[in-house]
Each structure stands twice: as C-alpha cells, then as structure tokens.
C-alpha cells in the first residue's frame, strides 16, 4: 500500500482520484490548496499528484518550492497541452504529467509505474563507478567525498546511464526511461538536463557522461 497526496482545487477531481486510487489499496490524502499543506509532512508520501492551475499557487511553482526536499515522484495534472508548458513543468522537477480529462486506466497505470520504479530503487543500495558513488535508496551521487547537487530528473538520468554503463542511449530512449511518457515531442529536456549535470560533475573534477555524436549518450 502506498501513501499518496492529491492536490487539486476541483473537489470533483479530488473525489475521483481518491476513489480510484483507494480501490487499488492506496491511502490517499486530498486537499484543494497546496498552501494548506505542512511542508514537513510531505516526506511521508510515496507519490504526489499535483494540479497545475490552482488559484493560490500554481503547481509548477509549488513543485519547484518542495523539490529539493522531496524525493518521491510528482505527477502533474494539467489541462495545458502546449509543449512549452509541459517542458516547464518537467524542468521544475516533475516526473510525469497526465492530461485532463484523463481516464481511470491511464491514471492507475501512471501511478503504479512510478510506485514500482521507486520500490525497485529502495531495494538496491549503491553503485560505485571509479570515484563516483550512486546511492540508489537516497537518490544521491557523490564524487569522492563531495556530493553532486542534482535535481530529481538530473539524478534519474545519471542513474539510468550509470546503471547501464557503457551502453549508448538516444535522447528518446533516455526520455522514455526517465519520464515514462508516450511522447517524443519533449526530448530537448534531456539535452538540457545532461548539460547542467555535466557542469556540476566538472566542478568536482569528473566528466562521466560522454556524447556519441549522432547517436546519444553513455556513461563512460
């Protein structure tokens, strides 16, 4: 059983989310206001469903506010389908998005996919590659004794490449592995995340991600 937080200003959507997810034996807390949430309580959740368009604070801003302290998956609920808007949400720290109106089967599938991924990570402990150590259960990476400050999605990309060290992946393959979204329209977010992550590794004297021109990326 997973503990899930649903945030949406629409009472009917909250009722739907709660009913559907509790049928799968999840425990669901629902609120119409992100600002009513005690931030210290967020760490007890296994997954957060977050509406984008809310009157008190928009979902992207709230995600950015909590992302450094919260490791669980954050899935946006959005009526916005423009690419720029979706890219903004994913770069703010979101793990996935569901377009409104959504179907019950899609909702369950997205939620269960993210919960399974998190469960697999917690069963592992760490991977050490040369000077770099990846703590899979804590979502942390160190170079020597220095921590690399990464956003959740930057970490996820690095973890995916490192666990599959030596294999070359296209932007599309990395995107699918990290975001679990059936789309190829937002792959440029991968390029930006890798660029930022590389700079952070270089600051610590490391450069583990190699570009294979015309093909993709690999962990050296």
PAZAPA-4460 file (N, C-alpha, C; in steps of 0.05 Angstrom, whole numbers, plus 32768, in hexadecimal, padded with zeros to 4 digits):
% residues 220
    n_x    n_y    n_z   ca_x   ca_y   ca_z    c_x    c_y    c_z   seq   type   mol
   8011   7FE8   8000   8000   8000   8000   8011   8019   8000     1      X     A
   800B   802C   7FEE   801A   8045   7FED   800A   805C   7FF9     2      X     A
   8018   806F   8002   800B   8087   800D   800E   809D   7FF9     3      X     A
   7FF7   80A8   7FEF   7FF7   80BB   7FD9   7FE9   80D5   7FE1     4      X     A
   7FF5   80EB   7FD9   7FE9   8105   7FDD   7FDE   8110   7FC2     5      X     A
   7FC4   8118   7FC2   7FB8   8123   7FAA   7FB1   8141   7FB0     6      X     A
   7FBA   8153   7F9F   7FB5   816F   7FA2   7FA7   817A   7F89     7      X     A
   7F8F   8183   7F8C   7F80   818F   7F76   7F6A   81A0   7F81     8      X     A
   7F65   81B7   7F75   7F51   81C9   7F7F   7F34   81C1   7F77     9      X     A
   7F32   81AC   7F66   7F18   81A2   7F5E   7F10   818B   7F70    10      X     A
   7EFB   818F   7F7F   7EF2   817A   7F93   7EEA   8160   7F85    11      X     A
   7EDE   8162   7F6D   7ED6   814A   7F5F   7EED   8139   7F56    12      X     A
   7F03   8147   7F4C   7F1A   8138   7F44   7F28   812B   7F5C    13      X     A
   7F28   8138   7F72   7F34   812D   7F8B   7F24   8113   7F93    14      X     A
   7F0A   8115   7F91   7EF9   80FE   7F98   7EFF   80E6   7F86    15      X     A
   7F02   80EC   7F6C   7F08   80D8   7F58   7F23   80CB   7F5E    16      X     A
   7F38   80DC   7F63   7F53   80D2   7F68   7F52   80C0   7F81    17      X     A
   7F45   80C9   7F96   7F44   80BA   7FAF   7F36   809F   7FAB    18      X     A
   7F20   809F   7F9E   7F10   8086   7F9A   7F20   8072   7F89    19      X     A
   7F2B   807C   7F73   7F39   806A   7F61   7F52   805E   7F6E    20      X     A
   7F63   806F   7F7A   7F7C   8065   7F85   7F78   8054   7F9E    21      X     A
   7F63   805A   7FAD   7F5E   8049   7FC5   7F54   802E   7FBE    22      X     A
   7F48   802B   7FA6   7F3F   8010   7F9D   7F58   7FFE   7F98    23      X     A
   7F6F   800B   7F93   7F88   7FFC   7F8F   7F97   7FF9   7FA9    24      X     A
   7F88   7FFE   7FBF   7F93   7FFA   7FDB   7FA8   800E   7FE2    25      X     A
   7FA7   8026   7FD6   7FB8   803C   7FDE   7FAA   804D   7FF4    26      X     A
   7FBA   805B   8004   7FAF   806E   8016   7FB2   808A   800A    27      X     A
   7F9C   8098   8007   7F9D   80B2   7FF9   7F94   80C9   800B    28      X     A
   7FA5   80DD   800D   7F9D   80F6   801A   7F97   810A   8004    29      X     A
   7F82   8119   8007   7F7A   812C   7FF2   7F76   8148   7FFE    30      X     A
   7F80   815C   7FEF   7F7D   8178   7FF7   7F79   818A   7FDF    31      X     A
   7F69   81A0   7FE3   7F64   81B2   7FCD   7F78   81C9   7FCC    32      X     A
   7F89   81CB   7FE0   7F9D   81E1   7FE1   7FB8   81D7   7FE8    33      X     A
   7FCC   81DD   7FD7   7FE7   81D6   7FDC   7FF2   81E4   7FF5    34      X     A
   7FE9   81FD   7FF9   7FF4   820D   800F   7FEA   8204   802A    35      X     A
   7FD6   81F2   802A   7FCC   81E7   8044   7FDD   81D0   804E    36      X     A
   7FF0   81C7   803D   8000   81B0   8044   8017   81B8   8056    37      X     A
   801B   81A9   806B   8033   81AC   807B   804A   819F   806D    38      X     A
   805E   81AF   8065   8073   81A5   8054   8083   818E   8061    39      X     A
   8084   818E   807B   8093   8179   808A   8085   815E   8087    40      X     A
   806A   815F   8081   805B   8146   807E   805E   8139   8063    41      X     A
   8069   8147   804F   806B   813D   8034   807D   8125   8031    42      X     A
   8090   8122   8043   80A3   810C   8041   8097   80F1   8046    43      X     A
   807F   80F1   8051   8073   80D7   8057   8064   80CB   803F    44      X     A
   8062   80DA   8029   8054   80D0   8012   8066   80C1   7FFE    45      X     A
   805A   80AD   7FF2   8069   809D   7FDD   8065   80A9   7FC2    46      X     A
   8051   80BA   7FBE   804C   80C6   7FA4   8039   80DE   7FA8    47      X     A
   803D   80F3   7F98   802C   810B   7F99   801F   8110   7F7E    48      X     A
   8005   8114   7F7D   7FF6   811C   7F65   7FF1   813A   7F69    49      X     A
   7FF9   814A   7F56   7FF9   8167   7F5A   7FEC   8176   7F42    50      X     A
   7FD6   8183   7F47   7FC9   8193   7F32   7FDB   81AB   7F2B    51      X     A
   7FDB   81B2   7F11   7FEB   81C8   7F08   7FDE   81E3   7F0D    52      X     A
   7FC4   81E6   7F05   7FB7   81FF   7F07   7FA6   8201   7F20    53      X     A
   7FB1   820E   7F35   7FA3   8212   7F4E   7FA4   822F   7F56    54      X     A
   7F90   8239   7F64   7F8F   8256   7F6A   7FA3   8260   7F7D    55      X     A
   7FAC   8250   7F91   7FBE   825A   7FA5   7FDB   825A   7F9C    56      X     A
   7FE4   8244   7F91   7FFF   8241   7F86   7FFE   822C   7F70    57      X     A
   800A   8232   7F59   8008   821E   7F43   801A   8206   7F49    58      X     A
   8013   81F0   7F3D   8020   81D6   7F43   803E   81D7   7F3D    59      X     A
   8046   81E4   7F27   8062   81E6   7F20   8073   81F4   7F36    60      X     A
   8068   820A   7F40   8076   8219   7F54   8077   8209   7F6E    61      X     A
   8062   81FC   7F75   8061   81EC   7F8E   8075   81D5   7F8C    62      X     A
   8076   81C8   7F74   8089   81B2   7F70   80A6   81BC   7F73    63      X     A
   80AC   81D3   7F68   80C7   81DE   7F6A   80CE   81E4   7F87    64      X     A
   80BA   81ED   7F96   80BE   81F4   7FB2   80C5   81DC   7FC3    65      X     A
   80B9   81C5   7FBD   80BD   81AE   7FCF   80D1   8199   7FC3    66      X     A
   80D8   819C   7FAA   80E7   8186   7F9D   8101   817F   7FAA    67      X     A
   8110   8192   7FB4   812A   818C   7FC0   8127   817C   7FD9    68      X     A
   8110   817D   7FE6   810D   816E   8000   80FC   8155   7FFC    69      X     A
   80EF   8152   7FE6   80DD   813B   7FE2   80E7   8129   7FCB    70      X     A
   80EB   810F   7FD1   80F6   80FD   7FBD   80E1   80ED   7FAE    71      X     A
   80C9   80EC   7FB9   80B4   80DB   7FAC   80AC   80E6   7F91    72      X     A
   80A0   80D5   7F7F   8097   80DE   7F65   8081   80F3   7F68    73      X     A
   8082   8108   7F57   806D   811C   7F55   8062   811B   7F39    74      X     A
   8047   8116   7F37   803A   8114   7F1D   8027   812C   7F1B    75      X     A
   802A   813C   7F06   8019   8153   7F01   7FFE   814A   7EF5    76      X     A
   7FE9   8157   7EFD   7FCF   8154   7EF0   7FCA   816F   7EE2    77      X     A
   7FC8   816E   7EC7   7FC7   8187   7EB9   7FB5   8186   7EA1    78      X     A
   7FA7   819D   7E9D   7F97   81A0   7E85   7FA7   81AE   7E6F    79      X     A
   7FBF   81B7   7E76   7FD1   81C4   7E63   7FDF   81AE   7E53    80      X     A
   7FDE   81B1   7E38   7FEB   819D   7E27   8001   81A9   7E16    81      X     A
   8006   81C3   7E19   801B   81D0   7E0A   8036   81C5   7E12    82      X     A
   8048   81C1   7DFF   8062   81B5   7E05   8071   81C6   7E19    83      X     A
   8071   81E1   7E15   8080   81F2   7E27   8077   81EF   7E44    84      X     A
   805D   81EC   7E48   8053   81E9   7E63   805B   81CF   7E70    85      X     A
   805A   81BA   7E60   8062   819F   7E6A   8080   819E   7E70    86      X     A
   8090   81AA   7E5F   80AD   81AB   7E63   80B3   81BA   7E7D    87      X     A
   80A5   81D0   7E82   80A9   81E0   7E9A   80A3   81CF   7EB3    88      X     A
   808E   81BF   7EB1   8087   81AE   7EC8   809B   8199   7ECD    89      X     A
   80A5   818C   7EB9   80B9   8177   7EBC   80D4   8182   7EC6    90      X     A
   80DB   819A   7EBC   80F4   81A6   7EC6   80F1   81B1   7EE2    91      X     A
   80D9   81B6   7EEB   80D5   81BF   7F07   80D8   81A9   7F1B    92      X     A
   80DA   8190   7F11   80DE   8179   7F23   80C9   8164   7F22    93      X     A
   80B5   8168   7F11   80A1   8153   7F0E   80AB   813A   7F00    94      X     A
   809F   8124   7F07   80A8   810A   7EFB   8096   8101   7EE4    95      X     A
   807E   810C   7EE2   806C   8102   7ECE   8054   8116   7ECE    96      X     A
   8043   8112   7EBA   802A   8123   7EBA   8013   8112   7EAE    97      X     A
   7FFC   8119   7EB6   7FE3   810C   7EAC   7FD1   8123   7EA2    98      X     A
   7FC9   8121   7E89   7FB8   8135   7E7D   7F9B   8132   7E86    99      X     A
   7F8F   8148   7E8D   7F72   8148   7E93   7F62   814C   7E7A   100      X     A
   7F4B   8140   7E76   7F40   812B   7E88   7F4F   8111   7E84   101      X     A
   7F52   8101   7E99   7F62   80E8   7E98   7F4F   80D1   7E9D   102      X     A
   7F58   80B9   7E94   7F49   80A1   7E99   7F53   8093   7EB2   103      X     A
   7F42   8083   7EBD   7F48   8074   7ED6   7F60   8061   7ED1   104      X     A
   7F60   8053   7EBB   7F75   8040   7EB5   7F90   804E   7EB2   105      X     A
   7F90   8065   7EA4   7FA9   8073   7EA1   7FB3   807D   7EBC   106      X     A
   7FA2   8088   7ECC   7FAA   8091   7EE7   7FB7   807B   7EF7   107      X     A
   7FA9   8064   7EF8   7FB4   804D   7F07   7FCF   8044   7EFC   108      X     A
   7FD1   8043   7EE2   7FE9   8039   7ED5   8001   804B   7EDB   109      X     A
   7FFD   8065   7ED9   8013   8078   7EDE   801C   8077   7EFB   110      X     A
   8008   8077   7F0D   800F   8076   7F2A   801D   805C   7F31   111      X     A
   8013   8046   7F28   801F   802C   7F2E   803B   8029   7F23   112      X     A
   8040   8034   7F0B   805A   8033   7EFE   806F   8042   7F0F   113      X     A
   8068   8059   7F19   807A   8069   7F29   807F   805C   7F45   114      X     A
   806A   8051   7F50   806D   8043   7F6A   807F   802A   7F68   115      X     A
   807C   801B   7F52   808D   8004   7F4E   80AA   800C   7F4B   116      X     A
   80AF   8021   7F3C   80CA   802B   7F38   80D7   8033   7F52   117      X     A
   80C8   8041   7F63   80D3   804A   7F7D   80D8   8032   7F8F   118      X     A
   80C7   801E   7F8D   80CB   8006   7F9E   80E4   7FF7   7F96   119      X     A
   80E9   7FF5   7F7C   8102   7FE8   7F72   811B   7FF7   7F7C   120      X     A
   811A   8011   7F7B   8131   8021   7F84   8137   801C   7FA1   121      X     A
   8122   801B   7FB2   8126   8018   7FCE   8131   7FFD   7FD6   122      X     A
   812D   7FE9   7FC4   8137   7FCE   7FC9   8155   7FCD   7FC4   123      X     A
   8160   7FDF   7FB5   817D   7FE0   7FB0   8189   7FF4   7FC3   124      X     A
   81A4   7FF5   7FC4   81B1   8007   7FD6   81C3   801B   7FC8   125      X     A
   81D9   8011   7FBC   81EA   8024   7FAF   81FA   8017   7F98   126      X     A
   8203   8028   7F86   8214   8020   7F70   822D   8031   7F70   127      X     A
   8244   8025   7F6F   825D   8034   7F70   826C   8030   7F55   128      X     A
   8271   8046   7F48   827F   8046   7F2E   8296   805A   7F2F   129      X     A
   82AE   804F   7F31   82C6   805F   7F35   82C3   8071   7F4D   130      X     A
   82C5   808C   7F4A   82C3   809E   7F61   82A6   80A5   7F68   131      X     A
   8293   809C   7F57   8277   80A4   7F5B   8268   808D   7F69   132      X     A
   8258   8095   7F7D   8247   8083   7F8B   822A   808C   7F88   133      X     A
   8218   807A   7F80   81FC   8081   7F7D   81EC   8072   7F92   134      X     A
   81E0   8081   7FA4   81D0   8075   7FB9   81B3   8073   7FB0   135      X     A
   81AB   805B   7FA7   8191   8058   7F9A   817A   805C   7FAC   136      X     A
   817D   8055   7FC6   8167   8058   7FD8   8163   8075   7FE1   137      X     A
   8179   8085   7FE1   8177   80A0   7FEA   8176   80B4   7FD2   138      X     A
   8179   80AB   7FBA   8179   80BC   7FA2   818F   80D1   7FA4   139      X     A
   81A7   80C8   7FAB   81BE   80D9   7FAE   81D6   80CF   7F9F   140      X     A
   81E6   80E2   7F95   81FF   80DA   7F87   8216   80EA   7F93   141      X     A
   822C   80DD   7F98   8244   80EA   7FA2   825C   80E5   7F8F   142      X     A
   826D   80F8   7F8E   8287   80F5   7F81   829C   80F7   7F97   143      X     A
   82A8   80E1   7F9D   82BA   80E0   7FB4   82A8   80E3   7FCD   144      X     A
   82AF   80F7   7FDD   829E   80FD   7FF5   828D   8115   7FF1   145      X     A
   828A   811F   7FD8   827A   8137   7FD3   8260   8130   7FC5   146      X     A
   824B   813B   7FCE   8230   8136   7FC3   822B   8146   7FAA   147      X     A
   821F   813A   7F96   8217   8148   7F7E   81FA   8151   7F81   148      X     A
   81F6   816B   7F7F   81DB   8176   7F83   81CB   8175   7F69   149      X     A
   81B9   8161   7F68   81A9   815D   7F50   818C   815F   7F56   150      X     A
   817C   8168   7F42   815F   8166   7F45   8157   8149   7F42   151      X     A
   813E   8143   7F49   8135   8127   7F47   8138   811B   7F2B   152      X     A
   8131   812A   7F17   8132   8120   7EFC   814F   811E   7EF2   153      X     A
   8160   8131   7EFA   817C   812E   7EF3   8188   8115   7F00   154      X     A
   8181   8110   7F19   818A   80F8   7F26   8180   80DF   7F18   155      X     A
   8166   80DF   7F10   815B   80C7   7F03   8169   80C1   7EE9   156      X     A
   8170   80D6   7EDA   817E   80D1   7EC1   8199   80C6   7EC6   157      X     A
   81A8   80D1   7EDA   81C2   80C7   7EE1   81C1   80AA   7EEB   158      X     A
   81AD   80A4   7EFB   81AA   8089   7F06   81A5   8075   7EEF   159      X     A
   8193   807D   7EDD   818D   806B   7EC6   81A6   8065   7EB5   160      X     A
   81B5   807A   7EAF   81CD   8076   7E9F   81E2   8066   7EAE   161      X     A
   81E6   806C   7EC8   81FB   805F   7ED7   81F5   8041   7EDC   162      X     A
   81DC   803B   7EE2   81D5   801F   7EE6   81D9   800F   7ECC   163      X     A
   81D6   801C   7EB5   81DA   8010   7E9B   81F4   8019   7E8F   164      X     A
   8209   801B   7E9F   8223   8025   7E97   822D   8018   7E7E   165      X     A
   8237   8029   7E6B   8242   801F   7E52   822F   801D   7E3C   166      X     A
   8215   801D   7E42   8200   801B   7E2D   81F9   8037   7E24   167      X     A
   81F4   803A   7E0A   81ED   8054   7DFE   81CE   8056   7DFC   168      X     A
   81C3   806C   7E05   81A6   8070   7E03   81A0   808A   7DF5   169      X     A
   818C   808A   7DE4   8183   80A2   7DD7   8174   80B3   7DEB   170      X     A
   816F   80CC   7DE3   815F   80DE   7DF4   8143   80D3   7DF8   171      X     A
   8139   80C7   7DE3   811E   80BB   7DE5   811D   80A4   7DF9   172      X     A
   8131   8093   7DF9   8132   807D   7E0C   8136   8086   7E29   173      X     A
   8146   809A   7E2D   814A   80A5   7E48   8130   80B2   7E51   174      X     A
   8123   80C0   7E3F   810A   80CE   7E46   80F5   80BA   7E4F   175      X     A
   80F3   80A5   7E40   80DF   8090   7E46   80E5   8083   7E61   176      X     A
   80FE   807E   7E66   8106   8070   7E7F   8102   8082   7E97   177      X     A
   8107   809C   7E94   8106   80AE   7EAB   80E9   80B8   7EB0   178      X     A
   80DB   80BF   7E9B   80C1   80CC   7E9E   80AA   80B9   7E9B   179      X     A
   80AD   80A3   7E8D   8097   8090   7E89   8080   809D   7E7B   180      X     A
   8085   80AE   7E68   8070   80BC   7E59   8072   80B3   7E3C   181      X     A
   805B   80AB   7E31   805A   80A2   7E15   8059   80BA   7E02   182      X     A
   8070   80C7   7DFF   8072   80DF   7DEF   808F   80E3   7DE7   183      X     A
   8093   80EE   7DCF   80AF   80F5   7DC7   80B2   8112   7DC1   184      X     A
   80A0   8123   7DCC   809F   813F   7DC6   80AF   8150   7DDA   185      X     A
   80B8   8144   7DF0   80C6   8154   7E05   80E2   814A   7E0A   186      X     A
   80EE   813D   7DF7   8108   8131   7DFC   811E   8145   7E01   187      X     A
   811A   815E   7DFA   812E   8172   7DFF   8132   8177   7E1C   188      X     A
   811F   816F   7E2D   8123   8172   7E4A   813B   8160   7E53   189      X     A
   813F   8149   7E46   8155   8138   7E4C   816F   8145   7E47   190      X     A
   8172   8152   7E30   818A   8161   7E29   8191   8175   7E3E   191      X     A
   817E   8184   7E47   8182   819A   7E5A   818A   818E   7E75   192      X     A
   817C   8179   7E7E   8183   816C   7E98   81A0   8161   7E97   193      X     A
   81A7   8155   7E81   81C2   8149   7E7F   81D7   815F   7E7F   194      X     A
   81D2   8175   7E72   81E5   818C   7E71   81EA   8196   7E8D   195      X     A
   81D4   819A   7E9D   81D7   81A4   7EB8   81E5   8191   7ECA   196      X     A
   81DE   8177   7EC8   81EA   8162   7ED8   8208   8161   7ED2   197      X     A
   8210   8162   7EB9   822C   8161   7EB2   823C   8177   7EBF   198      X     A
   8231   818F   7EBE   823E   81A6   7ECA   8243   81A2   7EE8   199      X     A
   822F   8196   7EF5   8232   8190   7F12   8247   817B   7F18   200      X     A
   8249   8167   7F07   825E   8153   7F0A   827A   8160   7F05   201      X     A
   827B   8170   7EF0   8295   817D   7EE9   829F   818E   7F00   202      X     A
   828D   819B   7F0F   8295   81AB   7F25   82A4   819B   7F3B   203      X     A
   829E   8180   7F3B   82AA   816E   7F4E   82C0   815D   7F41   204      X     A
   82C9   8166   7F29   82DF   8158   7F1C   82D8   813D   7F0F   205      X     A
   82BF   813A   7F07   82B6   8121   7EFA   82A6   8127   7EE1   206      X     A
   82A6   8115   7ECE   8297   8119   7EB5   828E   80FE   7EAB   207      X     A
   827A   80F1   7EB9   8273   80D5   7EB3   8261   80D1   7E9B   208      X     A
   8253   80E6   7E91   8240   80E3   7E7C   824C   80EA   7E61   209      X     A
   824C   80D8   7E4F   8258   80DC   7E35   8243   80DF   7E1F   210      X     A
   8247   80F2   7E0D   8235   80F5   7DF6   823F   80E4   7DDF   211      X     A
   822E   80D4   7DD4   8235   80C5   7DBC   8226   80D3   7DA5   212      X     A
   8234   80E3   7D96   8227   80F6   7D83   8216   80E7   7D6F   213      X     A
   81FE   80F1   7D6C   81EB   80E5   7D59   81DD   80CD   7D64   214      X     A
   81E4   80C5   7D7C   81D7   80AD   7D88   81CA   80B3   7DA2   215      X     A
   81DA   80BC   7DB6   81CF   80C2   7DD0   81E4   80C5   7DE5   216      X     A
   81E0   80B9   7DFD   81F1   80BD   7E14   81F7   80A2   7E21   217      X     A
   820E   80A2   7E2F   8214   808A   7E3F   8225   8093   7E57   218      X     A
   8224   8082   7E6C   8235   8085   7E84   824F   8077   7E7E   219      X     A
   8265   8086   7E81   8280   807B   7E79   8287   8063   7E8B   220      X     A
***
